[in-house]
Every structure is written in structure tokens, then in C-alpha cells.
Amino acid sequence: MYNKSHNIKILQVNLMRSRASHDIAYVTAMSREVDIIIASEPNKKLVSKNRWIKDKRGDVAVLFTNKKLEVHMVRSEEGYVCIHLQKYKIYCCYSSPNISLDQFKRDVDVVMNDSRGRPGESIILGDLNVKSPQW
């Protein structure tokens, strides 16, 4: 049985749609005994035929590498995946650097409102690219 007091190890990485990056991330996760891989910009072909869980856009993907991890529910939405564990929820998000600041704000608001509207604690992780013409 999986020890529920075990700290969950997460590898969050941007894979830039690269097959080689997927391989490196997987080897790294296995060598470090990571429980969950959260990938921004995954290789769409690789995540379509594996155990990866993708958001509706295909811009963020999650792989449970620890088969003993007790996952209660997983939801795939636009721009994020929400994982319900026993004590908290993990939001895995991606935001493209090519969207407007207004769209970025709307996307963040969706995740924040979802996390507030559900019981329990939340952890929000993401590759939240945003740019401004003022920079």
C-alpha cells in the first residue's frame, strides 16, 4: 500500500514538443523516483498514445509514474489538468506566450475560480508565459 504521508515528488518541465526532451524527462523522473511528470508543450504524438492525460488544447500533459499514487479524479480542461488527490488538488497549467494579456488574465481567472469553488487545498503549477509590449 502507498504510504499516504509520503511527500509527492513532481517534475514540471517544458518539453518544447521534442521527442528527445520526453525521453530525458522520463529518465530523470525514474532516477529521482518522481511520482508525477507535468509537461508543458508535450510532443502531441507521444502523449496521444501513452498513459498521458492531456488538457483539451494538448498544451499540458500529466503522467503518473508512481502506480501506487492514490488519485481520486482527474479533469481535463482548456489550458489545464486538475488532479484530485486525497488531501489536495493539483492544477497543471499552460499559457502560451502568444496570447494577449487579456486572454492570459481570463485563463488565470478560470483556474483560480475553479480552485476556489472546490473544497480542499489547491496547488497551482504552471508554465504561465505572458508578455507585454511594455517590456
GROMACS elastic network, one bead per residue, 0.5 to 0.9 nm:
[ bonds ]
;  ai    aj funct       b0    kb
    1     4     6  0.87553   500
    1    68     6  0.70087   500
    2     5     6  0.88152   500
    2     6     6  0.79930   500
    2    68     6  0.53492   500
    2    69     6  0.65295   500
    2    70     6  0.76291   500
    3     6     6  0.54268   500
    3    68     6  0.87883   500
    3    69     6  0.88536   500
    4     7     6  0.82156   500
    4    69     6  0.85605   500
    4    70     6  0.82568   500
    4    86     6  0.85145   500
    5     8     6  0.89665   500
    8    34     6  0.76030   500
    8    35     6  0.61163   500
    8    36     6  0.78758   500
    8    69     6  0.86365   500
    9    32     6  0.85983   500
    9    33     6  0.74304   500
    9    35     6  0.52141   500
    9    36     6  0.66329   500
    9    37     6  0.88177   500
   10    29     6  0.83639   500
   10    34     6  0.56983   500
   10    35     6  0.59507   500
   10    37     6  0.58778   500
   10    38     6  0.72253   500
   11    25     6  0.80027   500
   11    28     6  0.86116   500
   11    29     6  0.66951   500
   11    34     6  0.65472   500
   11    35     6  0.80878   500
   11    36     6  0.63772   500
   11    38     6  0.60708   500
   11    39     6  0.81829   500
   12    36     6  0.84199   500
   12    37     6  0.60042   500
   12    39     6  0.59087   500
   12    40     6  0.78064   500
   12    92     6  0.88846   500
   12   125     6  0.80307   500
   12   126     6  0.79263   500
   12   127     6  0.86094   500
   13    25     6  0.75779   500
   13    37     6  0.77990   500
   13    38     6  0.63711   500
   13    39     6  0.50966   500
   13    40     6  0.61955   500
   13    41     6  0.88127   500
   13   127     6  0.82304   500
   14    17     6  0.82747   500
   14    21     6  0.84905   500
   14    38     6  0.84562   500
   14    39     6  0.55628   500
   14    41     6  0.58353   500
   14    42     6  0.73069   500
   14    60     6  0.88590   500
   14   127     6  0.74005   500
   15    18     6  0.57776   500
   15    19     6  0.80845   500
   15    20     6  0.85668   500
   15    21     6  0.53194   500
   15    22     6  0.63357   500
   15    25     6  0.80944   500
   15    39     6  0.62910   500
   15    40     6  0.61054   500
   15    41     6  0.55539   500
   15    42     6  0.53897   500
   15    43     6  0.72902   500
   16    19     6  0.88876   500
   16    21     6  0.75509   500
   16    40     6  0.74143   500
   16    41     6  0.51189   500
   16    42     6  0.64464   500
   16    43     6  0.74373   500
   17    21     6  0.78304   500
   17    22     6  0.82854   500
   17    40     6  0.84419   500
   17    41     6  0.52902   500
   17    44     6  0.69513   500
   18    21     6  0.51740   500
   18    22     6  0.65081   500
   18    23     6  0.89402   500
   18    41     6  0.85304   500
   18    42     6  0.71553   500
   18    43     6  0.56449   500
   19    22     6  0.51437   500
   19    23     6  0.65255   500
   19    24     6  0.88897   500
   19    42     6  0.84365   500
   19    43     6  0.61514   500
   19    45     6  0.89465   500
   19    46     6  0.74151   500
   20    23     6  0.51024   500
   20    24     6  0.62966   500
   20    25     6  0.86301   500
   21    24     6  0.50780   500
   21    25     6  0.60316   500
   21    26     6  0.85093   500
   21    42     6  0.88315   500
   21    43     6  0.88434   500
   22    25     6  0.51491   500
   22    26     6  0.61207   500
   22    27     6  0.86464   500
   22    39     6  0.86068   500
   22    42     6  0.75439   500
   22    43     6  0.75288   500
   22    46     6  0.83349   500
   23    26     6  0.52039   500
   23    27     6  0.62157   500
   23    28     6  0.85378   500
   24    27     6  0.52234   500
   24    28     6  0.60391   500
   24    29     6  0.85103   500
   25    28     6  0.50865   500
   25    29     6  0.60443   500
   25    30     6  0.86209   500
   25    37     6  0.79276   500
   25    39     6  0.88167   500
   26    29     6  0.50599   500
   26    30     6  0.61865   500
   26    31     6  0.86211   500
   26    37     6  0.78960   500
   26    65     6  0.88229   500
   27    30     6  0.51744   500
   27    31     6  0.61354   500
   27    32     6  0.85806   500
   28    31     6  0.52216   500
   28    32     6  0.61479   500
   28    33     6  0.84233   500
   28    34     6  0.82382   500
   29    32     6  0.52586   500
   29    33     6  0.58528   500
   29    35     6  0.77603   500
   29    36     6  0.81187   500
   29    37     6  0.71706   500
   29    65     6  0.79072   500
   30    33     6  0.50417   500
   30    34     6  0.62414   500
   30    35     6  0.87427   500
   30    65     6  0.77880   500
   31    34     6  0.78476   500
   33    65     6  0.83558   500
   33    66     6  0.81234   500
   34    37     6  0.72388   500
   34    64     6  0.88281   500
   34    65     6  0.68163   500
   34    66     6  0.73381   500
   35    63     6  0.85231   500
   35    64     6  0.60288   500
   35    65     6  0.50905   500
   35    67     6  0.82430   500
   35    68     6  0.89999   500
   35    69     6  0.73262   500
   36    62     6  0.69292   500
   36    63     6  0.56999   500
   36    65     6  0.55986   500
   36    66     6  0.70233   500
   37    61     6  0.81198   500
   37    62     6  0.56424   500
   37    63     6  0.51054   500
   37    64     6  0.65373   500
   37    65     6  0.71836   500
   38    60     6  0.71848   500
   38    61     6  0.59187   500
   38    63     6  0.66538   500
   38    64     6  0.89053   500
   38    92     6  0.67857   500
   38    93     6  0.89888   500
   38   125     6  0.87441   500
   38   126     6  0.86527   500
   39    42     6  0.57591   500
   39    59     6  0.82439   500
   39    60     6  0.55313   500
   39    61     6  0.51344   500
   39    62     6  0.62547   500
   39    63     6  0.83077   500
   39    92     6  0.85762   500
   39    94     6  0.89821   500
   39   127     6  0.89599   500
   40    58     6  0.89533   500
   40    59     6  0.58363   500
   40    61     6  0.65463   500
   40    62     6  0.89668   500
   40    92     6  0.87472   500
   40    93     6  0.78417   500
   40    94     6  0.61274   500
   40    95     6  0.89390   500
   40   126     6  0.78732   500
   40   127     6  0.65423   500
   41    44     6  0.81691   500
   41    58     6  0.76570   500
   41    60     6  0.59094   500
   41    61     6  0.79592   500
   41    94     6  0.80022   500
   42    45     6  0.86147   500
   42    46     6  0.77966   500
   42    47     6  0.69550   500
   42    58     6  0.75450   500
   42    59     6  0.64511   500
   42    60     6  0.64509   500
   42    61     6  0.64776   500
   43    46     6  0.54455   500
   43    47     6  0.63623   500
   43    48     6  0.86441   500
   43    58     6  0.89125   500
   43    59     6  0.89758   500
   44    47     6  0.53613   500
   44    48     6  0.60298   500
   44    58     6  0.67068   500
   44    59     6  0.83077   500
   45    48     6  0.53013   500
   45    49     6  0.70071   500
   46    49     6  0.59590   500
   46    50     6  0.65969   500
   46    52     6  0.85428   500
   47    50     6  0.54153   500
   47    51     6  0.72862   500
   47    52     6  0.52743   500
   47    53     6  0.75692   500
   47    54     6  0.74876   500
   47    58     6  0.86397   500
   47    61     6  0.72445   500
   47    62     6  0.89727   500
   48    51     6  0.82256   500
   48    52     6  0.72394   500
   48    53     6  0.86177   500
   48    54     6  0.83206   500
   49    52     6  0.78415   500
   50    53     6  0.85948   500
   50    63     6  0.88611   500
   51    62     6  0.85716   500
   51    63     6  0.64812   500
   51    64     6  0.79860   500
   52    61     6  0.60199   500
   52    62     6  0.54267   500
   52    64     6  0.77892   500
   53    60     6  0.84252   500
   53    61     6  0.53489   500
   53    62     6  0.50658   500
   53    63     6  0.64615   500
   53    64     6  0.88914   500
   53    74     6  0.83709   500
   53    75     6  0.89199   500
   53    76     6  0.75330   500
   53    81     6  0.78025   500
   54    57     6  0.77193   500
   54    58     6  0.55248   500
   54    59     6  0.73520   500
   54    60     6  0.58105   500
   54    62     6  0.64461   500
   54    76     6  0.64088   500
   54    77     6  0.85921   500
   54    80     6  0.81188   500
   54    81     6  0.68781   500
   55    58     6  0.53114   500
   55    59     6  0.65546   500
   55    60     6  0.57358   500
   55    61     6  0.64565   500
   55    62     6  0.87904   500
   55    75     6  0.81997   500
   55    77     6  0.52769   500
   55    78     6  0.59326   500
   55    79     6  0.58278   500
   55    80     6  0.52885   500
   55    81     6  0.53909   500
   55    92     6  0.89170   500
   55    93     6  0.86165   500
   56    59     6  0.79483   500
   56    60     6  0.87532   500
   56    76     6  0.61003   500
   56    77     6  0.53923   500
   56    79     6  0.67764   500
   56    80     6  0.78290   500
   56    81     6  0.86050   500
   57    60     6  0.77952   500
   57    77     6  0.81101   500
   57    78     6  0.59143   500
   57    79     6  0.61893   500
   57    80     6  0.85998   500
   58    61     6  0.70327   500
   58    78     6  0.87511   500
   58    79     6  0.79734   500
   59    79     6  0.66965   500
   59    80     6  0.82085   500
   59    93     6  0.85670   500
   59    94     6  0.63697   500
   59    95     6  0.82119   500
   59    96     6  0.85178   500
   60    79     6  0.69792   500
   60    80     6  0.65390   500
   60    81     6  0.73942   500
   60    92     6  0.71494   500
   60    93     6  0.65454   500
   60    94     6  0.59032   500
   60   126     6  0.88654   500
   60   127     6  0.89258   500
   61    80     6  0.85110   500
   61    81     6  0.75366   500
   61    92     6  0.80797   500
   62    81     6  0.76641   500
   62    92     6  0.78453   500
   64    67     6  0.67423   500
   64    69     6  0.77445   500
   65    68     6  0.89002   500
   65    69     6  0.85635   500
   66    69     6  0.56082   500
   67    70     6  0.82627   500
   68    71     6  0.89340   500
   69    85     6  0.84937   500
   70    85     6  0.64060   500
   70    86     6  0.70574   500
   71    74     6  0.75833   500
   71    83     6  0.71592   500
   71    84     6  0.61054   500
   71    86     6  0.71713   500
   72    83     6  0.77801   500
   72    84     6  0.53789   500
   72    85     6  0.54908   500
   72    86     6  0.67990   500
   73    82     6  0.82003   500
   73    83     6  0.60961   500
   73    84     6  0.50170   500
   73    85     6  0.73009   500
   74    81     6  0.71024   500
   74    82     6  0.56664   500
   74    84     6  0.61011   500
   74    85     6  0.89717   500
   75    80     6  0.85178   500
   75    81     6  0.56717   500
   75    82     6  0.51204   500
   75    83     6  0.66355   500
   75    84     6  0.84155   500
   76    79     6  0.83523   500
   76    80     6  0.64004   500
   76    82     6  0.65412   500
   76    83     6  0.89145   500
   77    80     6  0.53638   500
   77    81     6  0.59073   500
   77    82     6  0.78927   500
   78    81     6  0.81444   500
   78   107     6  0.85649   500
   79    92     6  0.84611   500
   79    93     6  0.58505   500
   79    94     6  0.55634   500
   79    95     6  0.67250   500
   79   107     6  0.75236   500
   79   111     6  0.89660   500
   80    91     6  0.66121   500
   80    92     6  0.53382   500
   80    94     6  0.63603   500
   80    95     6  0.88997   500
   80   111     6  0.77803   500
   80   126     6  0.85858   500
   81    90     6  0.81455   500
   81    91     6  0.58489   500
   81    92     6  0.51630   500
   81    93     6  0.66681   500
   82    89     6  0.66672   500
   82    90     6  0.56573   500
   82    92     6  0.62830   500
   82    93     6  0.86554   500
   83    88     6  0.84976   500
   83    89     6  0.54808   500
   83    90     6  0.50556   500
   83    91     6  0.64517   500
   83    92     6  0.80250   500
   84    87     6  0.81357   500
   84    88     6  0.63012   500
   84    90     6  0.65806   500
   84    91     6  0.88808   500
   85    88     6  0.54326   500
   85    89     6  0.58103   500
   85    90     6  0.77556   500
   86    89     6  0.81633   500
   87   120     6  0.69289   500
   87   121     6  0.71429   500
   88   119     6  0.86606   500
   88   120     6  0.56468   500
   88   122     6  0.54537   500
   88   123     6  0.73330   500
   89   115     6  0.79881   500
   89   120     6  0.72759   500
   89   121     6  0.63608   500
   89   123     6  0.61458   500
   89   124     6  0.83407   500
   90   121     6  0.88278   500
   90   122     6  0.58114   500
   90   124     6  0.58833   500
   90   125     6  0.72926   500
   91   111     6  0.76640   500
   91   115     6  0.80970   500
   91   122     6  0.72929   500
   91   123     6  0.61119   500
   91   125     6  0.59000   500
   91   126     6  0.78192   500
   92   123     6  0.86536   500
   92   124     6  0.64024   500
   92   125     6  0.51112   500
   92   126     6  0.55586   500
   92   127     6  0.85173   500
   93   108     6  0.89184   500
   93   111     6  0.82658   500
   93   124     6  0.74958   500
   93   125     6  0.61076   500
   93   127     6  0.63535   500
   93   128     6  0.71741   500
   94   125     6  0.87382   500
   94   126     6  0.55174   500
   94   128     6  0.56132   500
   94   129     6  0.76456   500
   95    98     6  0.85370   500
   95    99     6  0.78385   500
   95   104     6  0.69104   500
   95   107     6  0.77238   500
   95   108     6  0.87192   500
   95   126     6  0.79231   500
   95   127     6  0.63556   500
   95   129     6  0.54606   500
   95   130     6  0.73364   500
   96    99     6  0.59513   500
   96   104     6  0.83746   500
   96   127     6  0.83554   500
   96   128     6  0.72290   500
   96   129     6  0.56219   500
   96   130     6  0.71008   500
   97   100     6  0.81933   500
   97   104     6  0.88984   500
   97   128     6  0.79223   500
   97   131     6  0.61537   500
   98   129     6  0.83495   500
   98   130     6  0.76811   500
   98   131     6  0.78835   500
   99   102     6  0.81778   500
   99   103     6  0.61948   500
   99   104     6  0.66058   500
   99   129     6  0.89094   500
   99   130     6  0.74706   500
   99   131     6  0.83095   500
  100   103     6  0.51708   500
  100   104     6  0.62191   500
  100   105     6  0.86772   500
  100   130     6  0.78860   500
  100   131     6  0.78711   500
  100   132     6  0.81727   500
  101   105     6  0.61853   500
  101   106     6  0.86545   500
  101   130     6  0.68040   500
  101   131     6  0.71257   500
  101   132     6  0.69821   500
  102   105     6  0.51237   500
  102   106     6  0.62899   500
  102   107     6  0.86989   500
  103   106     6  0.50205   500
  103   107     6  0.61486   500
  103   108     6  0.86314   500
  104   107     6  0.51229   500
  104   108     6  0.62201   500
  104   109     6  0.85456   500
  104   128     6  0.83920   500
  104   129     6  0.85132   500
  104   130     6  0.69244   500
  105   108     6  0.51712   500
  105   109     6  0.60461   500
  105   110     6  0.86604   500
  106   109     6  0.50348   500
  106   110     6  0.62630   500
  106   111     6  0.89008   500
  107   110     6  0.52257   500
  107   111     6  0.66413   500
  107   112     6  0.88021   500
  108   111     6  0.52920   500
  108   112     6  0.61405   500
  108   113     6  0.85242   500
  108   128     6  0.87876   500
  109   112     6  0.50294   500
  109   113     6  0.58667   500
  109   114     6  0.83362   500
  110   113     6  0.52680   500
  110   114     6  0.60821   500
  110   115     6  0.86151   500
  111   114     6  0.51040   500
  111   115     6  0.61376   500
  111   116     6  0.86215   500
  111   124     6  0.83762   500
  112   115     6  0.51534   500
  112   116     6  0.61714   500
  112   117     6  0.85219   500
  112   124     6  0.86284   500
  113   116     6  0.51477   500
  113   117     6  0.59802   500
  113   118     6  0.88289   500
  114   117     6  0.51111   500
  114   118     6  0.65796   500
  115   118     6  0.56763   500
  115   119     6  0.81223   500
  115   120     6  0.86729   500
  115   121     6  0.81689   500
  115   122     6  0.62905   500
  115   123     6  0.87301   500
  115   124     6  0.85796   500
  116   119     6  0.75108   500
  116   120     6  0.87413   500
  116   121     6  0.87881   500
  116   122     6  0.83066   500
  118   121     6  0.86710   500
  118   122     6  0.89908   500
  119   122     6  0.88960   500
  125   128     6  0.87227   500
  126   129     6  0.88719   500
  131   134     6  0.85826   500
  131   135     6  0.74429   500
  132   135     6  0.55756   500
